[in-house]
Amino acid sequence: AGKSARQQLLVSAAQGDWHAPSEYRVLSFANKKNVREVFGAAESMGLVTQAFAKDGKMHVSLIDGNKSDLTPAAGCVVEDGKLEYGGLHSLVAHDVDNDGADELFGCQQLLQKKQSLADVGAIWKQDKKTKEWKQFSLTIMTLAPTPKDNTVNDGKDFAAGTILARKMVVPGGEATFPVFAGKDVELQNKMNKLLQEECHEYLEHFYKGEADMAFKVMRADEQILSVQLISGKNSFIHHQLNVNPKTAEKIRLDEVLNVKDKDLLPLLNLLNTNKKVVYKDRLPDEWYIEGDNLFLMQRIDGVDQVSGFAMGNLHKFLLKKELLNSKS
């Protein structure tokens, strides 16, 4: 967990589908004859030791001995009784204070009948003498109700594997980003390297306290993984990542559409219902596929403008006809 020696290794194992918590371990190799856990099963169980609701309040006991009485976010209705909490959903290593050693950002969820009520976040720092991990920050962030059709920050099970949501919660901010788990280790590593590269800029804004981060899986099947990365506080910018799930290689728009056909732009302008957008000489770099629809996105006057097209209407120009067989 230090940049110079890298004597510790963070290991995670997903359990079940993307909703389930994961098991986390940090192994120390400082003494190669005595490799040991310095963050083990007990820590991976989470931050909450007891949680229940009574008279409209959430009463939460934390691992550091503190207790919190919380008012649910507006619109959340909690019933008297126990609240659900599992182990950690996320544990992320990052050197946020630039001292040469990583910190650990952990997050646990608080639920009732599958309704997310709060996220509990913690930051651990490594004791320089004992090399053990000690908490120095705990944050509880209550959550507003999420409409059933809102899939922002949802993971996804699909043919190649599973997109898992990893979350960090700090005072005044949160970041949720995707990681990939699959049976093909080489593909998994390649996919996660790509996801890390694409998320890097947005996560840096989060670590600096400048913006939150979120993501949305637009489509995930055998043909394409289309993920939208979102960054901001009060206003948001979006970045699209389109990947071949068999190779973990990016898919370019000119691999999907025959952009050299002179009839394409006139047809797009004819079909386009977003009057703030006109396609003059080229298509934008940002695009995504959701279901059997292609969306083109460009930033105009600080706002992301989106135009949607049924791919069936673009059949003549479609280079990847298999994308019409949406199963998601």
N, C-alpha and C positions, 0 to 999 in steps of 0.2 A: 504494500500500500504506500510505500515511499518511492519517489521517482528515482532516487539514486540506487538504493539496494534492491527494491522490489522483493522484499523477503516474505511478503504475505500474498496469499492468493484468495480471491473472493470466488466462491463456487455457489451456483444456484441450480436448483432442480424444480422445474414446474411440476405441479401435481394436479391432474385432471384437466378440465378445459380452462379457458382464459379467465373465468370468474374466480378460480381457486387461488388461495395464497400459495406462495412458493417456499421451499426450504432453502435457507441460506447458511453458509458456513464461511468463516475466514480461517484459513490454515496458515500457520507460521512455519517458515523454513529457516528461521534464524539459526537454529541448531539442527542440522540435517540428520543427526542421530536421534533427535527427539522432535519429530514433526508433530505439532499439536494444534488443537482448535483454540483460537483466542476469541472467536465469536461463534457460538455453537447453538445447540438445540434450544436452550433456555431463552437466549436472546431472540432467536428466530420465531419463538412463539408470539412475540409482539410486545406492544407497549401498554395495552389495557389489561388490567387484572380483574376488573369487575365493571359492569355497566348495566343500568336498569333505568326505566322511565317511571315517573310517578307525578301525578298532578300536572301533566304537560311539560315537565322538565326532564332533561337527561342527566343522570348522575353517574359520573365516570371516575373510576379510580385508576391511577396510572402506576407504572412500575417503579417510578421514583418516589412513591409514597404520597404524592399530591392527589387531591380530589378536585373535580370540577363539576359545578352545577350549570348546565347549559340550557339555554332556550333554543328550541329547534328553529331553523330558518323559516321565514315566512312561507306558508303553504304546506309545510310538513306537519303531519298529524301523527303523534306517537301514542301508542296505547300503553297503559300501565303494565309493567312486567319486564322481563329480561330483554336486553338488547344483544344482538348477535355480533360477535367479533372472532376472527380466526387469527392465523399467524400473519406475518408480514406479507404484504402484496408486492413490496418493492424494497430493494436495498441497492443503492447506487453509490459508487465510489467516485469522488471528484475532489481535487485540491482547490477548494473555493477560496481559501485565504492565501494561496500562493506561497506557502511555507515549505514546499517540497514534499509534503506528505498528504495523502488523500484523507478526506473526511468521508464518513458514511452517512448517506441520507436514507432514512427508512420511513415507510408509510404503512399504516394499517387502516382498515375500513371498519366503520360502525354502521350496522344495518338493523332493520326490523322488517320482516316479511319481504326481503329482497329490495326494500327501499333504502337507498344510501342516505344516511343521516349526517355523517361526519367523517372526515379523514383525520387521522392522528399521525403527525409527523415528528420525526426526531433526527437530530444530528449527533453522531458519535465522533469523538476524537480519540486518537491513540495516545495512551500514556507513554511518554518517551522512555520512562524507566522500566515499567513492567511490560510494555508492549500490548497491554490489554486495552479494550475499547470501552470508553466511558461516555455516557450521554451528557451533553451540556446544554441541550435545547429540546423542549417538547412543545408542540403546537397542535391545537385542536381547531379545525376549520369546519364549521357547520355547512351543510350543503342544501341548496334549494332543490325542490322536487324536479326531477327530469321527466319531460314528456316521453311516453313510450316510443314515439317515433324518432326521438333524438338519439342518434348513435355516436355522438361525439365522445371520444375517449373509450369507446367499446373496443374490445379485442375481437378476434375473428378466427374461427376454425375453418380451414379450407384444405384443398387437395394437398398442397405442399407441406402444410404444417399448421402452426398457430401463431397469429399475431397477439402478443401479450402486451398489456398496458402497464407501464412502469411510471410511478408517480412520486414526486417530491413535494412536500408541504413545508413552507417556512412562514414566519410571521408576515402577513401581507402578500403572500404570493404562492403560486403552485405551478407545477409543470408536469404534464403527462406526455409521454412519448412512447413509440412502439419499439418492441424487440421481437425477434422471430425465433421460434423453437420448432425444430423439425427432426426427422429421423436421419436425414442426410447431413452429417456433421460438416462436410466441406461446403455444402450449399448454405447451411445455417450460418457458418462463420462469414461467408462471402456476403450474405444478405445483411447480417448485422453490421458488418463493416460499412456497407453502403448506407444503411439507416443511420449509423453514427455520424457519418460524413454529412448527410443531409440535415440532420437535427442539430449539428454542432453550433451553428450561428444562433439559432433560436434559444438553445440551452444556455449559451453564453450570456444572452440578454437576461435570462432568468437568474443566473448566478449573480449578475450585477444588480439585480433588483429593478431592471428596466421594463420587463414584460413577462407575462405568464406564457405558458405554452400548452397547446392541446393538439390532438390529431383526430382524423376521421378516416376510417377505411371506406372508400367509395365503392370499390369492387374487389373481390378476391375469389378467384376460381383457377381452373387449370390454365387459362389463357393470359390472365393479367392480374397483377396486384397494383391497385391504384390507391394511393394514400395521400391525404391532404394534411399538411402540417400548418398549424395556426399559431400566430404569435401576436401578443398585444395586451393591453390593459382595457382601455375604453374603446379604442378602435383596433381593428385587426388586419393583419396581412396574411395571405395564404400562399403556400408553395406546394406544388403538385409533384409527386414522385410516382412514376409509372414503371413497373418492373416486370420482366419475364420471370415468373415464379419457378421455372425449370432451370434457369441459368443464373439468376440474381443479377442480370444485366439490365441496365436502363433501356426502356423502349422510347425511341424518338417519334415525334409526330409524323415525320416523313417516312417512317416505317409503317404507319397506320394508314395514312392518306397519300394519294398521288398528288403531291403539292405542285408538281411540274405541269399538271394538266391546266391549261388556260381557262377551262370552263369551271374550275372549282370555286374560285373567289366570287365570280358573279352569282353562282348558285347559293353560296353561303350568305351573301348579302341579301339575296331574295328571301331566303328562309329565316334570316335573323330577325328576331322580335325585339332585341335590345337596341333601341334607336340611338343610344349613346356610342354605339360601336359601328365602325365601318371598316371592312377589310380592303385596304387599297392595293398593297403590293406584296404583302406577306402575312403569314399566320403568326399568332403570338407563340412564345416559348412555353407558356403555362397552359396545360390542358389536362383533362382527366376523363375517365369513362365511368359512368354509373349506370348499371343495368345495360340496356342497349342504346344508351344515349351518349353522345360525345359533347363535352363542354369545353369551350375555349375561353380563356381568362386573360385579361390584361389590366394593368393598373392605370387608371385615367384620373388625373387630378386627385391623387391620393386614395382613390377608392377602387377596389377590385370589381371590375365589370365582367359578368359572365354571360355567355351566349350558349344556348343548348340546341343540339341538333339530333334528331333520330337518325341513327346510323343506317337504317334501312333506306332513308332518303338520299344517302351518300353512297349507295351500293356501287355505283359506277366507279367511284374513286377509292373505294376501300381496298387496301392491299392485304389486310388480314381479315379475310371473310369469317374466320372462326370466331372473331370477337362478337359476332351477332348471336352466338349461342350462349347468351348469358344465363347463369344458373344462380345468380345471387341477387 
